[in-house]
């Protein structure tokens, strides 16, 4: 199993990087400058540094300098602390920061695939293939939180499945220090304990599960005087929370795609963002009573915050960590040829998006 997964990962990486390198510049202009603000020494700059594009630069700067307002006036406290804390610790220990984090993400990806395989009922390999071929799966190897968060999510459900509630709660605590959507695991744990009639007796597990977020809020209180500063920080990135946005935003996005005079690249990305939102919604409706309540609750809550901010940007990236989708598809589509065609279609889209991202074009 280990060798099979490693082989699949290396083939996948080879396809992505080779295609990103050989696509003619006349097709996709290369906007990458291969530099970092802190002029860190990095080998293989033309291959490594593009993996830090966009939010990766924010995580890098937080790791090096702590929370600050960036040059665009955006408050980096919107980014949760665990991932940059790991980077900052490596930097203080004089361990090469960028390659070390990227290696950690690769290891996290490998462990995630192992656990995903354990969570697959009939030990089918298709969930792994579908996940790796998903259009935004390449974020699992970038300087983003996707790989770490996916590992936390899958480890949480594995421990929950094996009734190791203490470990599940601890993992949930780490997840709430990684991303806001780590709270989806807290909700799943509360539901599980309530269903087992142990909610009151094991209340301490709930406290442990939200400990990462509580620690971050405490940090914000002592450094800014506002324990909820992270909410205001989200607004500086154009993410105000609005309850009616879950209904109005898809229409706004559709209008943007059809009527605004955007370049083809923008329309392509906007279309994928709208499709990802609709995919999430259809999946929730279709999967009701077809997957476990815990899986469904996680799928619902983990994407909902992004449906409420009035902006579908990055939605397709967030969809990549909703792993129950990849578990459900092979149980409903038995034809291997169809599954292969879906995987190939996903992979073609992923190559297109990775090439754009690799050359410093906004994707998600």
C-alpha positions in Angstrom: 0.0 0.0 0.0 2.7 2.5 1.0 4.7 1.9 -2.2 1.5 2.1 -4.3 0.6 5.5 -2.8 4.1 6.9 -3.1 4.3 5.8 -6.7 0.9 7.5 -7.4 2.0 10.7 -5.7 5.3 10.9 -7.7 3.5 10.2 -11.0 1.0 12.9 -10.1 3.7 15.4 -9.2 5.6 14.6 -12.4 2.6 15.2 -14.6 1.8 18.6 -12.9 5.3 20.0 -12.9 6.2 18.8 -16.4 3.0 20.2 -17.9 3.4 23.5 -16.0 6.9 23.9 -17.4 6.3 22.9 -21.0 3.0 24.9 -21.7 4.1 27.7 -24.1 4.3 31.2 -22.6 2.2 32.4 -25.5 -0.7 30.3 -24.0 -0.1 31.3 -20.4 2.1 34.4 -19.6 4.6 33.8 -16.8 4.1 36.5 -14.2 6.4 34.9 -11.6 9.4 36.9 -10.4 11.0 34.1 -8.4 11.8 36.3 -5.5 10.8 36.5 -1.8 10.4 39.7 0.3 13.0 38.4 2.7 15.4 37.2 0.0 15.5 33.8 1.5 18.1 31.4 0.0 16.1 28.8 -2.0 17.4 26.2 -4.3 15.5 25.3 -7.5 13.8 28.8 -7.3 11.9 28.4 -10.6 10.2 25.2 -9.3 9.9 26.0 -5.5 8.9 29.6 -5.3 5.8 29.5 -7.5 4.3 27.2 -4.8 4.3 30.2 -2.5 2.1 32.4 -4.8 -0.7 34.5 -3.3 -1.7 33.4 0.2 1.5 31.4 0.4 3.4 34.8 0.6 1.2 35.8 3.5 1.9 32.6 5.4 5.6 33.0 4.7 5.7 36.6 6.0 3.7 35.7 9.1 6.2 32.8 9.8 9.1 35.3 9.5 7.7 38.5 11.0 4.5 37.7 12.9 1.1 39.2 12.3 1.2 42.5 10.4 -0.8 44.6 8.0 0.4 43.9 4.5 1.1 46.4 1.7 -2.4 46.2 0.5 -3.8 47.1 3.9 -5.0 43.6 4.6 -4.8 42.4 8.2 -3.0 39.1 8.2 -4.6 38.1 11.5 -7.3 36.6 9.2 -4.9 33.7 8.8 -5.0 31.2 11.6 -1.8 30.6 13.6 -0.8 26.9 13.6 0.6 26.7 10.0 2.8 29.9 10.3 3.7 28.9 13.8 5.2 25.7 12.5 7.1 27.8 9.9 8.3 30.3 12.4 9.5 27.6 14.7 11.5 26.0 11.9 13.0 29.4 11.0 14.1 30.1 14.6 15.7 26.7 14.7 17.6 27.7 11.5 16.0 24.9 9.6 15.4 25.9 5.9 11.8 27.2 6.1 10.4 26.9 2.6 11.6 23.4 1.6 10.8 22.1 5.1 7.2 23.3 5.0 6.7 21.9 1.5 8.1 18.6 2.7 5.8 18.6 5.7 2.9 19.2 3.3 4.0 16.3 1.2 4.2 14.0 4.2 0.8 15.3 5.3 -0.6 14.4 1.9 0.8 10.9 2.1 -0.6 10.3 5.5 -4.0 11.8 4.4 -4.2 9.3 1.6 -3.4 6.4 3.9 -6.1 7.4 6.3 -8.6 8.0 3.4 -7.9 4.5 2.3 -8.7 3.2 5.8 -12.0 5.1 5.9 -13.0 3.6 2.5 -15.5 0.8 3.2 -14.5 -1.7 0.5 -10.8 -0.5 0.3 -11.4 0.9 -3.1 -8.5 3.0 -4.5 -10.9 5.3 -6.4 -11.4 7.8 -3.6 -7.6 8.4 -3.5 -7.5 8.8 -7.3 -10.4 11.1 -7.4 -8.9 13.3 -4.6 -5.5 13.6 -6.3 -7.1 14.3 -9.7 -9.5 16.9 -8.3 -9.0 20.3 -10.1 -7.5 22.0 -7.0 -5.7 19.1 -5.4 -2.4 20.8 -6.3 -2.9 23.1 -3.3 -2.0 20.1 -1.2 1.6 20.6 -2.2 1.8 24.4 -2.0 2.6 26.8 0.9 -1.1 26.7 2.0 -2.9 25.0 4.9 -4.8 22.5 2.7 -2.6 19.5 3.3 -2.3 20.0 7.0 -6.0 20.6 7.4 -6.9 17.6 5.3 -4.7 15.4 7.5 -6.3 16.8 10.7 -9.8 16.2 9.3 -9.2 12.7 8.2 -7.3 11.8 11.4 -10.2 13.2 13.4 -12.7 11.0 11.6 -10.4 8.0 11.9 -10.1 8.5 15.7 -13.9 9.1 15.9 -14.5 5.9 14.0 -12.2 3.9 16.3 -13.8 5.6 19.4 -10.5 7.3 20.4 -12.4 10.4 21.5 -9.5 12.0 23.4 -7.3 11.9 20.3 -10.2 13.1 18.1 -10.8 16.1 20.3 -7.1 17.0 20.4 -7.0 16.8 16.5 -10.1 19.0 16.4 -8.3 21.5 18.7 -5.4 21.7 16.2 -7.8 22.1 13.3 -9.4 25.1 15.0 -6.0 26.7 15.2 -5.4 25.9 11.5 -8.6 27.2 9.8 -11.9 28.6 10.8 -13.6 25.6 9.3 -11.9 23.5 12.0 -15.1 24.4 13.9 -16.9 21.9 11.7 -15.1 19.1 13.6 -16.2 20.6 16.9 -19.8 20.4 15.7 -19.4 16.8 14.6 -17.9 15.9 18.0 -20.8 17.6 19.8 -23.3 15.7 17.6 -21.5 12.4 18.2 -21.4 12.9 22.0 -25.0 13.9 22.1 -26.0 10.9 20.0 -24.1 8.7 22.4 -25.7 10.5 25.4 -22.3 11.5 26.7 -22.4 15.2 26.0 -22.5 16.3 29.7 -20.2 13.6 31.1 -17.5 14.3 28.5 -18.0 18.0 28.2 -14.2 18.4 28.7 -13.7 16.9 25.2 -15.6 19.8 23.7 -13.4 22.3 25.5 -10.3 20.4 24.2 -11.8 20.4 20.7 -12.1 24.2 20.5 -8.8 24.9 22.4 -7.0 26.0 19.2 -9.5 28.8 18.5 -9.7 29.8 22.2 -5.9 30.1 22.3 -5.9 32.3 19.2 -8.6 34.5 20.6 -6.7 34.8 23.8 -3.6 35.8 21.8 -5.6 38.4 19.9 -7.0 39.8 23.2 -3.5 40.4 24.7 -2.0 41.7 21.5 -4.8 43.9 20.1 -7.4 44.1 22.9 -10.0 42.4 20.7 -10.4 38.6 21.0 -12.5 38.6 17.8 -10.1 40.7 15.7 -9.9 37.8 13.2 -13.5 38.6 12.1 -12.6 42.2 11.3 -9.4 41.0 9.6 -11.5 38.9 7.3 -13.3 42.1 6.0 -9.9 43.5 4.9 -9.7 40.6 2.4 -13.2 41.4 1.1 -15.0 38.7 3.2 -17.8 40.3 5.1 -20.3 37.8 6.5 -23.9 38.2 5.2 -26.6 35.6 5.9 -28.5 36.3 2.7 -25.3 35.9 0.6 -25.8 32.1 0.5 -28.8 32.8 -1.9 -27.7 36.0 -3.6 -24.1 35.4 -4.3 -24.6 32.6 -7.0 -26.8 35.0 -8.9 -24.3 37.8 -8.6 -21.6 35.4 -9.9 -23.7 34.3 -12.8 -24.3 37.9 -13.8 -20.6 38.6 -13.6 -19.8 35.6 -15.9 -22.4 36.5 -18.5 -22.5 40.3 -18.6 -19.2 41.7 -17.4 -16.5 42.2 -20.0 -13.9 40.2 -18.2 -11.1 38.4 -20.0 -11.5 34.7 -20.8 -9.3 33.6 -17.9 -11.4 35.5 -15.4 -14.6 34.1 -16.8 -13.1 30.6 -16.7 -12.1 30.9 -13.0 -15.5 32.5 -12.1 -17.4 29.7 -13.8 -15.4 27.1 -11.9 -16.1 29.0 -8.6 -19.9 29.0 -9.4 -19.8 25.3 -10.4 -18.0 24.4 -7.1 -20.7 26.2 -5.1 -23.5 24.4 -6.9 -21.6 21.1 -6.6 -21.5 21.6 -2.8 -25.2 22.4 -2.7 -26.2 19.4 -4.9 -23.9 17.1 -2.9 -25.6 18.1 0.3 -29.1 17.4 -1.0 -28.1 14.2 -2.8 -26.0 12.7 0.0 -28.6 13.2 2.8 -29.0 9.7 4.3 -26.5 8.3 1.8 -23.5 9.1 4.0 -23.1 9.1 7.8 -24.6 12.0 9.7 -21.1 13.0 10.8 -19.8 13.2 7.3 -22.8 15.2 6.1 -22.5 17.6 9.0 -18.8 18.2 8.3 -19.5 18.7 4.6 -22.3 21.2 5.4 -20.5 23.3 8.0 -17.0 23.2 6.5 -18.2 25.1 3.3 -20.9 27.2 4.8 -18.7 30.1 6.0 -17.5 30.7 2.5 -21.0 30.7 1.2 -21.9 33.5 3.6 -19.2 36.0 2.7 -20.7 37.2 -0.5 -17.7 36.1 -2.6 -17.3 32.7 -4.2 -13.6 33.3 -4.8 -11.5 30.3 -3.7 -14.6 28.1 -3.3 -13.2 25.4 -5.6 -10.1 25.2 -3.3 -12.2 24.7 -0.2 -14.2 22.0 -1.9 -11.1 19.8 -2.3 -11.0 19.0 1.5 -14.6 17.8 1.6 -13.5 14.3 1.4 -16.9 12.6 1.7 -17.5 13.6 -1.9 -14.7 11.3 -3.0 -15.9 8.5 -0.8 -19.5 8.7 -2.2 -18.8 8.9 -5.9 -17.3 5.3 -6.3 -20.3 3.9 -4.3 -22.8 5.3 -6.8 -20.8 5.0 -10.0 -19.7 1.3 -10.4 -18.4 1.5 -13.9 -14.6 1.8 -13.8 -14.5 3.4 -17.3 -16.8 6.2 -16.2 -14.7 6.7 -13.0 -11.6 6.9 -15.1 -13.1 9.4 -17.5 -14.1 11.6 -14.5 -10.6 11.3 -13.1 -9.0 12.3 -16.5 -11.4 15.2 -16.8 -10.5 16.4 -13.3 -6.8 16.0 -14.0 -7.0 18.0 -17.2 -8.7 20.8 -15.3 -6.1 20.5 -12.5 -3.2 20.8 -15.0 -4.8 23.9 -16.4 -5.3 25.5 -13.0 -1.9 24.5 -11.7 -0.2 26.0 -14.8 -2.0 29.3 -14.1 -1.1 29.3 -10.4 2.5 28.2 -11.1 2.8 31.3 -13.4 1.3 33.6 -10.8 -2.2 33.9 -12.2 -5.0 33.9 -9.6 -6.8 30.6 -9.2 -8.3 30.3 -5.7 
